[in-house]
Amino acid sequence: MKKLIAQLSASILLLSTIATFTGCSIKYSFTGAQIPLAAQTFSVTYFPNNATQVAPTLSNALTEALRDRFVRQTRLAQIPDGGDLAFEGEITNYTTAPAGIGADETAETMRLTVTVQVRFTNVLDPQWSFENGRSFSATADYPGNRLLSEVEGELIPEVVETLVDNIFNASVANW
């Protein structure tokens, strides 16, 4: 019995020590985000479209979606620039290409690819920063018999959601 009590006491001590050390530096949330407790702010600067092809709504959609994700899923306050967690970047690629060729050698499926170069600075925990930039890409397929201009309004939200998921996970979920 004494041995069991000693083991339980040791286990409780170990768990409380782990909880204390973990609680001091990192906040865990239901989203899987790991944000330093000292972090109070985030900033996302406008992501210009520097790709050869330009979609008029893409820059604004991406910038606003990334801001919205942090507002909805973290406790951080948004500021214009210089946040404890800071994002900046640009859209570097916006292209379409055949993704599936039919028997008659025409494109049955086309694929839109969007690539974004992101610089992320975590002022409080620089080891998680990617200040030199990290590239994120997302794709969406559409029927080959449709023009991109006809489906762009449907594809951009899909691509933006994937990009924001990947940027969020890479920066604060450490995936």
Secondary structure, DSSP 8 states (H G I E B T S, - for coil): -HHHHHHHHHHHHHHHHHHHHHHHHEEE-TT--EEETT--EEEE----B-SSS--TTHHHHHHHHHHHHHHHHSS-EE-SS--SEEEEEEEEEEEEEEEEE-TTSSEEEEEEEEEEEEEEEESS-GGG-EEEEEEEEEEEEEETTS-HHHHHHHHHHHHHHHHHHHHHHHHHS--
